[in-house]
């Protein structure tokens, strides 16, 4: 089997599997007993923070492996690589706005990825996957916020 096909297939499987906690926590915010609502919101925020931080780490690793980046692109990529973690940290300090900040962080991460993935030499299918996953994450986070607000959080 072609290793590139395996990488693509496995990346898609793992990427979409990573949406399951977002989905389950969103469903909890909509349908579980309201006494659990705060727990579902905290869980959703915590998982989103971890995943957003991971997206920054991808850039750190890519810079370390890519020997063709300019000095300027290397600096930009390394500075960006720690930014999603800082956005996630700010979300912890933002009370009820934390999920909104995280949604903005996911959108920003996708926009940076669109520019930088080509420079790293990553395959085109990867940015398409990232786009689909980002749309899903933002929708699930927004649905969590809406469900929680409608149910009284």
Phi and psi in degrees as GROMACS dihedral restraints (atoms count N, CA, C in turn):
[ dihedral_restraints ]
;  ai    aj    ak    al  type     phi  dphi    fc
    3     4     5     6     1   -64.9    20    10
    4     5     6     7     1   125.2    20    10
    6     7     8     9     1   -64.0    20    10
    7     8     9    10     1   -28.1    20    10
    9    10    11    12     1   -67.6    20    10
   10    11    12    13     1   -37.6    20    10
   12    13    14    15     1   -65.4    20    10
   13    14    15    16     1   -43.6    20    10
   15    16    17    18     1   -62.1    20    10
   16    17    18    19     1   -44.1    20    10
   18    19    20    21     1   -60.7    20    10
   19    20    21    22     1   -44.4    20    10
   21    22    23    24     1   -64.0    20    10
   22    23    24    25     1   -47.0    20    10
   24    25    26    27     1   -63.8    20    10
   25    26    27    28     1   -47.3    20    10
   27    28    29    30     1   -65.7    20    10
   28    29    30    31     1   -39.2    20    10
   30    31    32    33     1   -61.3    20    10
   31    32    33    34     1   -42.0    20    10
   33    34    35    36     1   -64.7    20    10
   34    35    36    37     1   -45.4    20    10
   36    37    38    39     1   -61.4    20    10
   37    38    39    40     1   -47.1    20    10
   39    40    41    42     1   -69.1    20    10
   40    41    42    43     1   -38.8    20    10
   42    43    44    45     1   -60.2    20    10
   43    44    45    46     1   -48.7    20    10
   45    46    47    48     1   -71.5    20    10
   46    47    48    49     1   -32.3    20    10
   48    49    50    51     1   -63.3    20    10
   49    50    51    52     1   -33.3    20    10
   51    52    53    54     1   -65.6    20    10
   52    53    54    55     1   -14.6    20    10
   54    55    56    57     1   -78.8    20    10
   55    56    57    58     1   -18.9    20    10
   57    58    59    60     1   -57.7    20    10
   58    59    60    61     1   -46.6    20    10
   60    61    62    63     1   -60.6    20    10
   61    62    63    64     1   -38.6    20    10
   63    64    65    66     1   -59.4    20    10
   64    65    66    67     1   -45.1    20    10
   66    67    68    69     1   -65.5    20    10
   67    68    69    70     1   -47.5    20    10
   69    70    71    72     1   -64.2    20    10
   70    71    72    73     1   -40.2    20    10
   72    73    74    75     1   -68.7    20    10
   73    74    75    76     1   -36.4    20    10
   75    76    77    78     1   -63.9    20    10
   76    77    78    79     1   -44.6    20    10
   78    79    80    81     1   -62.1    20    10
   79    80    81    82     1   -37.7    20    10
   81    82    83    84     1   -62.2    20    10
   82    83    84    85     1   -40.0    20    10
   84    85    86    87     1   -65.0    20    10
   85    86    87    88     1   -29.4    20    10
   87    88    89    90     1   -87.2    20    10
   88    89    90    91     1   -36.7    20    10
   90    91    92    93     1  -121.1    20    10
   91    92    93    94     1   -17.9    20    10
   93    94    95    96     1   -74.4    20    10
   94    95    96    97     1   164.6    20    10
   96    97    98    99     1   -54.0    20    10
   97    98    99   100     1   137.9    20    10
   99   100   101   102     1   -63.7    20    10
  100   101   102   103     1   -18.6    20    10
  102   103   104   105     1   -65.8    20    10
  103   104   105   106     1   -17.9    20    10
  105   106   107   108     1   -96.1    20    10
  106   107   108   109     1    -2.8    20    10
  108   109   110   111     1   -56.0    20    10
  109   110   111   112     1   -45.0    20    10
  111   112   113   114     1   -60.6    20    10
  112   113   114   115     1   -36.6    20    10
  114   115   116   117     1   -67.1    20    10
  115   116   117   118     1   -40.8    20    10
  117   118   119   120     1   -66.2    20    10
  118   119   120   121     1   -38.7    20    10
  120   121   122   123     1   -65.7    20    10
  121   122   123   124     1   -44.8    20    10
  123   124   125   126     1   -63.0    20    10
  124   125   126   127     1   -41.3    20    10
  126   127   128   129     1   -63.3    20    10
  127   128   129   130     1   -42.0    20    10
  129   130   131   132     1   -64.4    20    10
  130   131   132   133     1   -43.3    20    10
  132   133   134   135     1   -64.2    20    10
  133   134   135   136     1   -44.0    20    10
  135   136   137   138     1   -63.1    20    10
  136   137   138   139     1   -44.9    20    10
  138   139   140   141     1   -66.0    20    10
  139   140   141   142     1   -42.2    20    10
  141   142   143   144     1   -61.4    20    10
  142   143   144   145     1   -38.3    20    10
  144   145   146   147     1   -64.2    20    10
  145   146   147   148     1   -42.4    20    10
  147   148   149   150     1   -63.5    20    10
  148   149   150   151     1   -47.0    20    10
  150   151   152   153     1   -67.3    20    10
  151   152   153   154     1   -41.5    20    10
  153   154   155   156     1   -62.0    20    10
  154   155   156   157     1   -41.1    20    10
  156   157   158   159     1   -62.9    20    10
  157   158   159   160     1   -40.1    20    10
  159   160   161   162     1   -58.6    20    10
  160   161   162   163     1   -41.3    20    10
  162   163   164   165     1   -62.6    20    10
  163   164   165   166     1   -32.9    20    10
  165   166   167   168     1   -70.0    20    10
  166   167   168   169     1   -39.8    20    10
  168   169   170   171     1   -61.4    20    10
  169   170   171   172     1   -28.5    20    10
  171   172   173   174     1   -57.5    20    10
  172   173   174   175     1   -39.9    20    10
  174   175   176   177     1   -68.4    20    10
  175   176   177   178     1   -39.8    20    10
  177   178   179   180     1   -57.5    20    10
  178   179   180   181     1   -49.3    20    10
  180   181   182   183     1   -63.7    20    10
  181   182   183   184     1   -42.0    20    10
  183   184   185   186     1   -63.1    20    10
  184   185   186   187     1   -41.1    20    10
  186   187   188   189     1   -62.8    20    10
  187   188   189   190     1   -39.7    20    10
  189   190   191   192     1   -67.1    20    10
  190   191   192   193     1   -27.7    20    10
  192   193   194   195     1   -95.2    20    10
  193   194   195   196     1   -22.5    20    10
  195   196   197   198     1   -90.7    20    10
  196   197   198   199     1   113.5    20    10
  198   199   200   201     1   -91.7    20    10
  199   200   201   202     1     4.7    20    10
  201   202   203   204     1  -108.1    20    10
  202   203   204   205     1     3.1    20    10
  204   205   206   207     1   -74.3    20    10
  205   206   207   208     1   144.9    20    10
  207   208   209   210     1   -70.2    20    10
  208   209   210   211     1   164.4    20    10
  210   211   212   213     1   -59.8    20    10
  211   212   213   214     1   -41.9    20    10
  213   214   215   216     1   -63.1    20    10
  214   215   216   217     1   -46.1    20    10
  216   217   218   219     1   -65.6    20    10
  217   218   219   220     1   -35.5    20    10
  219   220   221   222     1   -62.4    20    10
  220   221   222   223     1   -46.6    20    10
  222   223   224   225     1   -61.6    20    10
  223   224   225   226     1   -47.2    20    10
  225   226   227   228     1   -59.8    20    10
  226   227   228   229     1   -44.3    20    10
  228   229   230   231     1   -66.1    20    10
  229   230   231   232     1   -42.6    20    10
  231   232   233   234     1   -67.4    20    10
  232   233   234   235     1   -39.6    20    10
  234   235   236   237     1   -63.7    20    10
  235   236   237   238     1   -42.8    20    10
  237   238   239   240     1   -64.9    20    10
  238   239   240   241     1   -36.7    20    10
  240   241   242   243     1   -57.2    20    10
  241   242   243   244     1   -27.1    20    10
  243   244   245   246     1   -96.1    20    10
  244   245   246   247     1   -11.6    20    10
  246   247   248   249     1   -66.0    20    10
  247   248   249   250     1   -43.9    20    10
  249   250   251   252     1   -58.4    20    10
  250   251   252   253     1   -34.8    20    10
  252   253   254   255     1   -65.1    20    10
  253   254   255   256     1   -37.6    20    10
  255   256   257   258     1   -68.5    20    10
  256   257   258   259     1   -39.0    20    10
  258   259   260   261     1   -61.2    20    10
  259   260   261   262     1   -44.2    20    10
  261   262   263   264     1   -62.0    20    10
  262   263   264   265     1   -40.9    20    10
  264   265   266   267     1   -64.3    20    10
  265   266   267   268     1   -42.4    20    10
  267   268   269   270     1   -60.2    20    10
  268   269   270   271     1   -36.6    20    10
  270   271   272   273     1   -61.1    20    10
  271   272   273   274     1   -29.7    20    10
  273   274   275   276     1   -69.8    20    10
  274   275   276   277     1   -24.8    20    10
  276   277   278   279     1   -94.0    20    10
  277   278   279   280     1     1.0    20    10
  279   280   281   282     1  -106.5    20    10
  280   281   282   283     1    14.8    20    10
  282   283   284   285     1    51.8    20    10
  283   284   285   286     1  -126.2    20    10
  285   286   287   288     1   -68.7    20    10
  286   287   288   289     1   -12.2    20    10
  288   289   290   291     1   -92.9    20    10
  289   290   291   292     1    -0.7    20    10
  291   292   293   294     1   -57.6    20    10
  292   293   294   295     1   -44.5    20    10
  294   295   296   297     1   -67.2    20    10
  295   296   297   298     1   -34.9    20    10
  297   298   299   300     1   -64.1    20    10
  298   299   300   301     1   -41.4    20    10
  300   301   302   303     1   -63.1    20    10
  301   302   303   304     1   -41.5    20    10
  303   304   305   306     1   -65.1    20    10
  304   305   306   307     1   -39.3    20    10
  306   307   308   309     1   -59.0    20    10
  307   308   309   310     1   -45.2    20    10
  309   310   311   312     1   -61.8    20    10
  310   311   312   313     1   -37.4    20    10
  312   313   314   315     1   -64.4    20    10
  313   314   315   316     1   -40.3    20    10
  315   316   317   318     1   -65.7    20    10
  316   317   318   319     1   -39.8    20    10
  318   319   320   321     1   -66.2    20    10
  319   320   321   322     1   -43.5    20    10
  321   322   323   324     1   -62.1    20    10
  322   323   324   325     1   -41.2    20    10
  324   325   326   327     1   -61.8    20    10
  325   326   327   328     1   -40.3    20    10
  327   328   329   330     1   -64.6    20    10
  328   329   330   331     1   -42.3    20    10
  330   331   332   333     1   -63.2    20    10
  331   332   333   334     1   -41.1    20    10
  333   334   335   336     1   -66.4    20    10
  334   335   336   337     1   -42.7    20    10
  336   337   338   339     1   -58.2    20    10
  337   338   339   340     1   -41.6    20    10
  339   340   341   342     1   -56.4    20    10
  340   341   342   343     1   -37.8    20    10
  342   343   344   345     1   -79.7    20    10
  343   344   345   346     1   -40.9    20    10
  345   346   347   348     1   -89.6    20    10
  346   347   348   349     1   -30.1    20    10
  348   349   350   351     1   -58.8    20    10
  349   350   351   352     1   -38.0    20    10
  351   352   353   354     1   -62.5    20    10
  352   353   354   355     1   -40.4    20    10
  354   355   356   357     1   -67.0    20    10
  355   356   357   358     1   -29.0    20    10
  357   358   359   360     1   -79.0    20    10
  358   359   360   361     1   -13.6    20    10
  360   361   362   363     1    83.6    20    10
  361   362   363   364     1    21.2    20    10
  363   364   365   366     1   -75.5    20    10
  364   365   366   367     1   151.1    20    10
  366   367   368   369     1   -68.0    20    10
  367   368   369   370     1   150.7    20    10
  369   370   371   372     1   -60.5    20    10
  370   371   372   373     1   -32.8    20    10
  372   373   374   375     1   -63.3    20    10
  373   374   375   376     1   -25.7    20    10
  375   376   377   378     1   -68.2    20    10
  376   377   378   379     1   -41.0    20    10
  378   379   380   381     1   -70.8    20    10
  379   380   381   382     1   -31.9    20    10
  381   382   383   384     1   -65.6    20    10
  382   383   384   385     1   -41.0    20    10
  384   385   386   387     1   -61.8    20    10
  385   386   387   388     1   -46.3    20    10
  387   388   389   390     1   -58.8    20    10
  388   389   390   391     1   -39.3    20    10
  390   391   392   393     1   -63.0    20    10
  391   392   393   394     1   -46.0    20    10
  393   394   395   396     1   -62.9    20    10
  394   395   396   397     1   -43.8    20    10
  396   397   398   399     1   -65.7    20    10
  397   398   399   400     1   -39.7    20    10
  399   400   401   402     1   -64.2    20    10
  400   401   402   403     1   -44.6    20    10
  402   403   404   405     1   -57.9    20    10
  403   404   405   406     1   -46.0    20    10
  405   406   407   408     1   -62.3    20    10
  406   407   408   409     1   -45.1    20    10
  408   409   410   411     1   -61.8    20    10
  409   410   411   412     1   -46.5    20    10
  411   412   413   414     1   -63.9    20    10
  412   413   414   415     1   -41.0    20    10
  414   415   416   417     1   -63.6    20    10
  415   416   417   418     1   -43.9    20    10
  417   418   419   420     1   -66.5    20    10
  418   419   420   421     1   -39.1    20    10
  420   421   422   423     1   -65.7    20    10
  421   422   423   424     1   -43.3    20    10
  423   424   425   426     1   -63.4    20    10
  424   425   426   427     1   -41.3    20    10
  426   427   428   429     1   -64.2    20    10
  427   428   429   430     1   -34.2    20    10
  429   430   431   432     1   -63.7    20    10
  430   431   432   433     1   -46.2    20    10
  432   433   434   435     1   -62.1    20    10
  433   434   435   436     1   -45.2    20    10
  435   436   437   438     1   -63.1    20    10
  436   437   438   439     1   -47.4    20    10
  438   439   440   441     1   -59.5    20    10
  439   440   441   442     1   -44.8    20    10
  441   442   443   444     1   -64.6    20    10
  442   443   444   445     1   -40.5    20    10
  444   445   446   447     1   -69.5    20    10
  445   446   447   448     1   -38.6    20    10
  447   448   449   450     1   -69.1    20    10
  448   449   450   451     1   -27.5    20    10
  450   451   452   453     1   -97.0    20    10
  451   452   453   454     1    -1.3    20    10
  453   454   455   456     1   106.8    20    10
  454   455   456   457     1    21.3    20    10
